[in-house]
Amino acid sequence: MDSSGENSLEGIAGETSKGVSRKTTDVLTPSETNTDEQSKEVEPDKENEGDEKDPYKDWDETLKDRNFTFENIDGRKTDVLVLHSRIFSGGAVGTVHECVVSVAGRERRFVIKTLDLSSFKQQWYSNNFKNYERIRSVSSKVFTTFRRSLNDDAILMTMENTDDQVCLGTATGPKTETLNAFGYDKVDEVKNFEDFLKELFSEMRKMTEEGIGISPDTTFLLMSRPQDSKSKADFIFGDLDQLSSVDKTSYRSNFDSSMYVVRRLLNEVKDSWKKSRCIDLAKQYFLREGLTFSYPD
């Protein structure tokens, strides 16, 4: 591939305004200079610390040594060699792998979703890319890297688990389900809970006004790694297998779907008066839209 741009995932690092700090783009160019950040991204999890001979000994390595060529929505291609992989979760359409990959001689950590290529599910694969384009045109709440393989059998996505945050996706799996899966207890407080609600409702309005219907499992919860039993919350539209079309003037369906991620967040908060206050606040926000929010469901 041409090193002038073909092997790059262009952009700069960014931060959300009110929630969890996360990258707004990923860069995979040889000209990148932040080598400290690069080395951190390929460190194995704490569970493997101390095993200097083989830090990936417990990884299933399903995709190890696989070569992929991925293409972004602008047609730029990236050659990727999988060095290590482990299965995160699985679903009706495919399997999600955490991967350490080599791109233009650099090692990075990404998610690769491999897909079942039966005729029925092939359409879902195509939907992923189309849906990414639809949402990205109106919202920044998408994976900064989202590329499809030229063989139409995999998608390369940003790894949202970083030194600063964890991604609690909607699929049940050992690395995606709860804070506890990452070694953390439930928190006492979500410091930006109301701002989280405001941004969630704002994004759901935008989706509705573009006629985009968000399913309950589309929205992933992001939480900053807890400090002093406190965390900040954010979200991303991550599972793009299926989006529907909605009436551009009817917000109910998308607000209904947003209840799912709010409940997910509340599940990560210890029972206390602070949690009760968050529940009451959520009820007020949904009531303004004519909906009844219940917790637990």
Contacts in CASP RR format, 6 or more apart in sequence:
PFRMAT RR
TARGET T0000
AUTHOR 0000-0000-0000
METHOD contacts of the structure
MODEL  1
MDSSGENSLEGIAGETSKGVSRKTTDVLTPSETNTDEQSKEVEPDKENEG
DEKDPYKDWDETLKDRNFTFENIDGRKTDVLVLHSRIFSGGAVGTVHECV
VSVAGRERRFVIKTLDLSSFKQQWYSNNFKNYERIRSVSSKVFTTFRRSL
NDDAILMTMENTDDQVCLGTATGPKTETLNAFGYDKVDEVKNFEDFLKEL
FSEMRKMTEEGIGISPDTTFLLMSRPQDSKSKADFIFGDLDQLSSVDKTS
YRSNFDSSMYVVRRLLNEVKDSWKKSRCIDLAKQYFLREGLTFSYPD
1 7 0 8 1.000
1 77 0 8 1.000
1 78 0 8 1.000
1 79 0 8 1.000
3 30 0 8 1.000
3 104 0 8 1.000
5 29 0 8 1.000
5 76 0 8 1.000
6 76 0 8 1.000
6 77 0 8 1.000
6 78 0 8 1.000
7 28 0 8 1.000
7 29 0 8 1.000
7 30 0 8 1.000
7 78 0 8 1.000
7 79 0 8 1.000
7 103 0 8 1.000
7 104 0 8 1.000
8 27 0 8 1.000
8 28 0 8 1.000
8 29 0 8 1.000
8 76 0 8 1.000
8 78 0 8 1.000
8 104 0 8 1.000
9 25 0 8 1.000
9 26 0 8 1.000
9 27 0 8 1.000
9 28 0 8 1.000
9 29 0 8 1.000
9 72 0 8 1.000
9 78 0 8 1.000
9 144 0 8 1.000
9 145 0 8 1.000
9 147 0 8 1.000
10 25 0 8 1.000
10 27 0 8 1.000
10 29 0 8 1.000
11 24 0 8 1.000
11 25 0 8 1.000
11 26 0 8 1.000
11 27 0 8 1.000
12 24 0 8 1.000
12 25 0 8 1.000
12 27 0 8 1.000
13 23 0 8 1.000
13 24 0 8 1.000
13 25 0 8 1.000
13 27 0 8 1.000
14 21 0 8 1.000
14 22 0 8 1.000
14 23 0 8 1.000
14 24 0 8 1.000
14 25 0 8 1.000
15 21 0 8 1.000
15 22 0 8 1.000
15 24 0 8 1.000
16 22 0 8 1.000
16 234 0 8 1.000
18 192 0 8 1.000
18 195 0 8 1.000
18 196 0 8 1.000
18 199 0 8 1.000
19 192 0 8 1.000
19 195 0 8 1.000
19 196 0 8 1.000
19 199 0 8 1.000
19 224 0 8 1.000
19 232 0 8 1.000
19 233 0 8 1.000
19 234 0 8 1.000
20 164 0 8 1.000
20 165 0 8 1.000
20 222 0 8 1.000
20 223 0 8 1.000
20 224 0 8 1.000
20 232 0 8 1.000
20 233 0 8 1.000
20 234 0 8 1.000
21 164 0 8 1.000
21 165 0 8 1.000
21 224 0 8 1.000
22 160 0 8 1.000
22 162 0 8 1.000
22 164 0 8 1.000
22 165 0 8 1.000
22 222 0 8 1.000
22 234 0 8 1.000
22 236 0 8 1.000
23 144 0 8 1.000
23 158 0 8 1.000
23 162 0 8 1.000
24 140 0 8 1.000
24 144 0 8 1.000
25 144 0 8 1.000
25 145 0 8 1.000
26 108 0 8 1.000
26 144 0 8 1.000
26 145 0 8 1.000
26 158 0 8 1.000
28 78 0 8 1.000
28 103 0 8 1.000
28 104 0 8 1.000
28 106 0 8 1.000
28 108 0 8 1.000
29 104 0 8 1.000
30 104 0 8 1.000
30 105 0 8 1.000
30 106 0 8 1.000
32 38 0 8 1.000
32 106 0 8 1.000
38 106 0 8 1.000
38 107 0 8 1.000
38 108 0 8 1.000
40 163 0 8 1.000
41 107 0 8 1.000
41 108 0 8 1.000
41 109 0 8 1.000
41 159 0 8 1.000
41 162 0 8 1.000
42 100 0 8 1.000
42 107 0 8 1.000
42 108 0 8 1.000
42 109 0 8 1.000
44 55 0 8 1.000
44 56 0 8 1.000
47 58 0 8 1.000
48 55 0 8 1.000
48 56 0 8 1.000
48 57 0 8 1.000
48 58 0 8 1.000
49 55 0 8 1.000
51 57 0 8 1.000
56 84 0 8 1.000
56 86 0 8 1.000
56 100 0 8 1.000
58 86 0 8 1.000
59 84 0 8 1.000
59 85 0 8 1.000
59 86 0 8 1.000
60 85 0 8 1.000
60 86 0 8 1.000
60 87 0 8 1.000
61 84 0 8 1.000
61 85 0 8 1.000
61 86 0 8 1.000
62 85 0 8 1.000
62 86 0 8 1.000
62 87 0 8 1.000
62 95 0 8 1.000
62 97 0 8 1.000
63 82 0 8 1.000
63 85 0 8 1.000
63 97 0 8 1.000
63 99 0 8 1.000
63 112 0 8 1.000
63 114 0 8 1.000
64 82 0 8 1.000
64 83 0 8 1.000
64 84 0 8 1.000
64 85 0 8 1.000
65 81 0 8 1.000
65 82 0 8 1.000
66 81 0 8 1.000
66 82 0 8 1.000
67 79 0 8 1.000
67 80 0 8 1.000
67 81 0 8 1.000
67 82 0 8 1.000
68 79 0 8 1.000
68 80 0 8 1.000
68 82 0 8 1.000
68 112 0 8 1.000
68 149 0 8 1.000
68 151 0 8 1.000
68 154 0 8 1.000
68 156 0 8 1.000
69 77 0 8 1.000
69 78 0 8 1.000
69 79 0 8 1.000
69 80 0 8 1.000
69 149 0 8 1.000
69 150 0 8 1.000
70 77 0 8 1.000
70 78 0 8 1.000
70 80 0 8 1.000
70 147 0 8 1.000
70 148 0 8 1.000
70 149 0 8 1.000
70 150 0 8 1.000
70 154 0 8 1.000
70 155 0 8 1.000
70 156 0 8 1.000
71 77 0 8 1.000
71 78 0 8 1.000
71 147 0 8 1.000
71 148 0 8 1.000
71 149 0 8 1.000
71 150 0 8 1.000
72 78 0 8 1.000
72 145 0 8 1.000
72 146 0 8 1.000
72 147 0 8 1.000
73 129 0 8 1.000
73 132 0 8 1.000
73 133 0 8 1.000
73 136 0 8 1.000
73 146 0 8 1.000
77 150 0 8 1.000
78 103 0 8 1.000
78 147 0 8 1.000
78 156 0 8 1.000
79 103 0 8 1.000
79 104 0 8 1.000
80 101 0 8 1.000
80 102 0 8 1.000
80 103 0 8 1.000
80 110 0 8 1.000
80 156 0 8 1.000
81 101 0 8 1.000
81 102 0 8 1.000
81 103 0 8 1.000
82 99 0 8 1.000
82 100 0 8 1.000
82 101 0 8 1.000
82 112 0 8 1.000
83 99 0 8 1.000
83 100 0 8 1.000
83 101 0 8 1.000
83 102 0 8 1.000
83 107 0 8 1.000
84 99 0 8 1.000
84 100 0 8 1.000
85 97 0 8 1.000
85 98 0 8 1.000
85 99 0 8 1.000
85 100 0 8 1.000
85 112 0 8 1.000
86 97 0 8 1.000
86 98 0 8 1.000
87 95 0 8 1.000
87 96 0 8 1.000
87 97 0 8 1.000
88 96 0 8 1.000
88 97 0 8 1.000
88 98 0 8 1.000
88 111 0 8 1.000
88 171 0 8 1.000
88 173 0 8 1.000
88 174 0 8 1.000
88 175 0 8 1.000
88 176 0 8 1.000
89 95 0 8 1.000
89 96 0 8 1.000
89 171 0 8 1.000
89 172 0 8 1.000
89 173 0 8 1.000
89 175 0 8 1.000
89 176 0 8 1.000
90 96 0 8 1.000
90 171 0 8 1.000
90 173 0 8 1.000
91 171 0 8 1.000
92 121 0 8 1.000
92 241 0 8 1.000
93 115 0 8 1.000
93 116 0 8 1.000
93 121 0 8 1.000
93 124 0 8 1.000
93 125 0 8 1.000
93 241 0 8 1.000
94 113 0 8 1.000
94 114 0 8 1.000
94 115 0 8 1.000
94 116 0 8 1.000
94 121 0 8 1.000
95 113 0 8 1.000
95 114 0 8 1.000
96 111 0 8 1.000
96 112 0 8 1.000
96 113 0 8 1.000
96 171 0 8 1.000
97 111 0 8 1.000
97 112 0 8 1.000
97 113 0 8 1.000
97 114 0 8 1.000
98 109 0 8 1.000
98 111 0 8 1.000
98 159 0 8 1.000
98 161 0 8 1.000
98 175 0 8 1.000
99 109 0 8 1.000
99 110 0 8 1.000
99 111 0 8 1.000
99 112 0 8 1.000
100 107 0 8 1.000
100 108 0 8 1.000
100 109 0 8 1.000
101 107 0 8 1.000
101 108 0 8 1.000
101 109 0 8 1.000
101 110 0 8 1.000
101 112 0 8 1.000
109 159 0 8 1.000
110 145 0 8 1.000
110 156 0 8 1.000
110 157 0 8 1.000
110 158 0 8 1.000
110 159 0 8 1.000
111 156 0 8 1.000
111 157 0 8 1.000
111 158 0 8 1.000
111 159 0 8 1.000
112 154 0 8 1.000
112 155 0 8 1.000
112 156 0 8 1.000
112 157 0 8 1.000
113 154 0 8 1.000
113 155 0 8 1.000
113 157 0 8 1.000
114 153 0 8 1.000
114 154 0 8 1.000
115 121 0 8 1.000
115 122 0 8 1.000
115 124 0 8 1.000
115 125 0 8 1.000
115 152 0 8 1.000
115 153 0 8 1.000
115 154 0 8 1.000
115 155 0 8 1.000
117 125 0 8 1.000
117 152 0 8 1.000
117 153 0 8 1.000
122 152 0 8 1.000
124 241 0 8 1.000
124 242 0 8 1.000
125 148 0 8 1.000
125 152 0 8 1.000
125 153 0 8 1.000
125 155 0 8 1.000
126 152 0 8 1.000
127 240 0 8 1.000
127 241 0 8 1.000
127 242 0 8 1.000
127 243 0 8 1.000
128 148 0 8 1.000
128 155 0 8 1.000
128 240 0 8 1.000
128 241 0 8 1.000
129 146 0 8 1.000
129 148 0 8 1.000
129 155 0 8 1.000
131 240 0 8 1.000
131 241 0 8 1.000
131 242 0 8 1.000
131 243 0 8 1.000
132 142 0 8 1.000
132 143 0 8 1.000
132 146 0 8 1.000
132 240 0 8 1.000
134 210 0 8 1.000
134 212 0 8 1.000
134 243 0 8 1.000
135 141 0 8 1.000
135 142 0 8 1.000
135 207 0 8 1.000
135 212 0 8 1.000
135 237 0 8 1.000
135 240 0 8 1.000
135 243 0 8 1.000
136 142 0 8 1.000
136 146 0 8 1.000
137 210 0 8 1.000
138 206 0 8 1.000
138 207 0 8 1.000
138 210 0 8 1.000
138 212 0 8 1.000
139 203 0 8 1.000
139 206 0 8 1.000
139 207 0 8 1.000
139 237 0 8 1.000
141 203 0 8 1.000
141 235 0 8 1.000
141 236 0 8 1.000
141 237 0 8 1.000
142 236 0 8 1.000
142 237 0 8 1.000
142 238 0 8 1.000
143 157 0 8 1.000
143 158 0 8 1.000
143 160 0 8 1.000
143 236 0 8 1.000
143 238 0 8 1.000
144 158 0 8 1.000
145 156 0 8 1.000
145 157 0 8 1.000
145 158 0 8 1.000
146 155 0 8 1.000
146 156 0 8 1.000
146 157 0 8 1.000
146 158 0 8 1.000
147 155 0 8 1.000
147 156 0 8 1.000
148 154 0 8 1.000
148 155 0 8 1.000
148 156 0 8 1.000
149 155 0 8 1.000
149 156 0 8 1.000
157 238 0 8 1.000
160 166 0 8 1.000
160 167 0 8 1.000
160 220 0 8 1.000
160 222 0 8 1.000
160 236 0 8 1.000
161 167 0 8 1.000
161 175 0 8 1.000
161 182 0 8 1.000
163 225 0 8 1.000
164 224 0 8 1.000
164 225 0 8 1.000
165 222 0 8 1.000
165 223 0 8 1.000
165 224 0 8 1.000
165 225 0 8 1.000
165 234 0 8 1.000
166 179 0 8 1.000
166 182 0 8 1.000
166 184 0 8 1.000
166 222 0 8 1.000
166 223 0 8 1.000
166 225 0 8 1.000
167 176 0 8 1.000
167 220 0 8 1.000
167 221 0 8 1.000
167 222 0 8 1.000
167 236 0 8 1.000
168 176 0 8 1.000
168 177 0 8 1.000
168 178 0 8 1.000
168 179 0 8 1.000
168 220 0 8 1.000
168 221 0 8 1.000
168 222 0 8 1.000
168 223 0 8 1.000
168 264 0 8 1.000
168 268 0 8 1.000
169 176 0 8 1.000
169 177 0 8 1.000
169 220 0 8 1.000
169 221 0 8 1.000
169 238 0 8 1.000
169 239 0 8 1.000
170 216 0 8 1.000
170 217 0 8 1.000
170 218 0 8 1.000
170 219 0 8 1.000
170 220 0 8 1.000
170 239 0 8 1.000
170 260 0 8 1.000
171 217 0 8 1.000
171 239 0 8 1.000
173 181 0 8 1.000
174 181 0 8 1.000
175 181 0 8 1.000
175 182 0 8 1.000
178 267 0 8 1.000
178 268 0 8 1.000
179 185 0 8 1.000
179 186 0 8 1.000
179 187 0 8 1.000
179 223 0 8 1.000
179 226 0 8 1.000
179 268 0 8 1.000
180 186 0 8 1.000
182 225 0 8 1.000
184 225 0 8 1.000
184 226 0 8 1.000
185 226 0 8 1.000
185 229 0 8 1.000
185 270 0 8 1.000
186 267 0 8 1.000
186 268 0 8 1.000
186 269 0 8 1.000
186 270 0 8 1.000
187 223 0 8 1.000
187 226 0 8 1.000
187 229 0 8 1.000
187 230 0 8 1.000
187 231 0 8 1.000
187 268 0 8 1.000
187 269 0 8 1.000
187 270 0 8 1.000
188 229 0 8 1.000
188 230 0 8 1.000
188 269 0 8 1.000
188 270 0 8 1.000
188 272 0 8 1.000
188 274 0 8 1.000
189 229 0 8 1.000
189 230 0 8 1.000
189 231 0 8 1.000
189 269 0 8 1.000
189 274 0 8 1.000
190 196 0 8 1.000
190 223 0 8 1.000
190 230 0 8 1.000
190 231 0 8 1.000
190 232 0 8 1.000
190 233 0 8 1.000
190 265 0 8 1.000
190 268 0 8 1.000
190 269 0 8 1.000
190 278 0 8 1.000
191 230 0 8 1.000
191 231 0 8 1.000
191 232 0 8 1.000
192 232 0 8 1.000
192 233 0 8 1.000
193 233 0 8 1.000
193 265 0 8 1.000
193 278 0 8 1.000
193 281 0 8 1.000
194 281 0 8 1.000
196 233 0 8 1.000
196 234 0 8 1.000
196 235 0 8 1.000
196 265 0 8 1.000
197 262 0 8 1.000
197 281 0 8 1.000
197 282 0 8 1.000
197 285 0 8 1.000
199 234 0 8 1.000
199 235 0 8 1.000
200 235 0 8 1.000
200 258 0 8 1.000
200 261 0 8 1.000
200 262 0 8 1.000
201 255 0 8 1.000
201 258 0 8 1.000
201 285 0 8 1.000
201 289 0 8 1.000
203 235 0 8 1.000
204 214 0 8 1.000
204 251 0 8 1.000
204 254 0 8 1.000
204 255 0 8 1.000
204 257 0 8 1.000
204 258 0 8 1.000
205 251 0 8 1.000
205 254 0 8 1.000
207 213 0 8 1.000
207 214 0 8 1.000
207 254 0 8 1.000
208 246 0 8 1.000
208 247 0 8 1.000
208 248 0 8 1.000
208 249 0 8 1.000
208 250 0 8 1.000
208 251 0 8 1.000
208 253 0 8 1.000
208 254 0 8 1.000
209 248 0 8 1.000
210 248 0 8 1.000
211 245 0 8 1.000
211 246 0 8 1.000
211 247 0 8 1.000
211 248 0 8 1.000
212 243 0 8 1.000
212 245 0 8 1.000
212 246 0 8 1.000
213 243 0 8 1.000
213 244 0 8 1.000
213 245 0 8 1.000
213 246 0 8 1.000
213 253 0 8 1.000
213 254 0 8 1.000
213 257 0 8 1.000
214 237 0 8 1.000
214 243 0 8 1.000
214 254 0 8 1.000
214 257 0 8 1.000
214 258 0 8 1.000
215 239 0 8 1.000
215 242 0 8 1.000
215 243 0 8 1.000
215 244 0 8 1.000
215 257 0 8 1.000
216 256 0 8 1.000
216 257 0 8 1.000
216 259 0 8 1.000
216 260 0 8 1.000
217 239 0 8 1.000
217 260 0 8 1.000
218 237 0 8 1.000
218 238 0 8 1.000
218 239 0 8 1.000
218 240 0 8 1.000
218 243 0 8 1.000
218 257 0 8 1.000
219 235 0 8 1.000
219 236 0 8 1.000
219 237 0 8 1.000
219 238 0 8 1.000
219 257 0 8 1.000
219 258 0 8 1.000
219 260 0 8 1.000
219 261 0 8 1.000
220 235 0 8 1.000
220 236 0 8 1.000
220 237 0 8 1.000
220 238 0 8 1.000
220 239 0 8 1.000
220 261 0 8 1.000
221 233 0 8 1.000
221 234 0 8 1.000
221 235 0 8 1.000
221 261 0 8 1.000
221 264 0 8 1.000
221 265 0 8 1.000
221 268 0 8 1.000
222 233 0 8 1.000
222 234 0 8 1.000
222 235 0 8 1.000
222 236 0 8 1.000
223 231 0 8 1.000
223 232 0 8 1.000
223 233 0 8 1.000
223 234 0 8 1.000
223 265 0 8 1.000
223 268 0 8 1.000
224 231 0 8 1.000
224 232 0 8 1.000
224 233 0 8 1.000
225 231 0 8 1.000
229 270 0 8 1.000
231 268 0 8 1.000
233 265 0 8 1.000
235 261 0 8 1.000
244 253 0 8 1.000
246 253 0 8 1.000
246 254 0 8 1.000
251 289 0 8 1.000
252 289 0 8 1.000
252 290 0 8 1.000
252 291 0 8 1.000
255 286 0 8 1.000
255 289 0 8 1.000
255 291 0 8 1.000
256 291 0 8 1.000
259 286 0 8 1.000
259 291 0 8 1.000
259 293 0 8 1.000
259 297 0 8 1.000
262 282 0 8 1.000
262 293 0 8 1.000
263 295 0 8 1.000
263 296 0 8 1.000
263 297 0 8 1.000
266 275 0 8 1.000
266 278 0 8 1.000
266 279 0 8 1.000
266 282 0 8 1.000
266 295 0 8 1.000
269 275 0 8 1.000
269 278 0 8 1.000
279 295 0 8 1.000
282 293 0 8 1.000
282 295 0 8 1.000
283 292 0 8 1.000
283 293 0 8 1.000
285 293 0 8 1.000
286 292 0 8 1.000
286 293 0 8 1.000
287 293 0 8 1.000
END
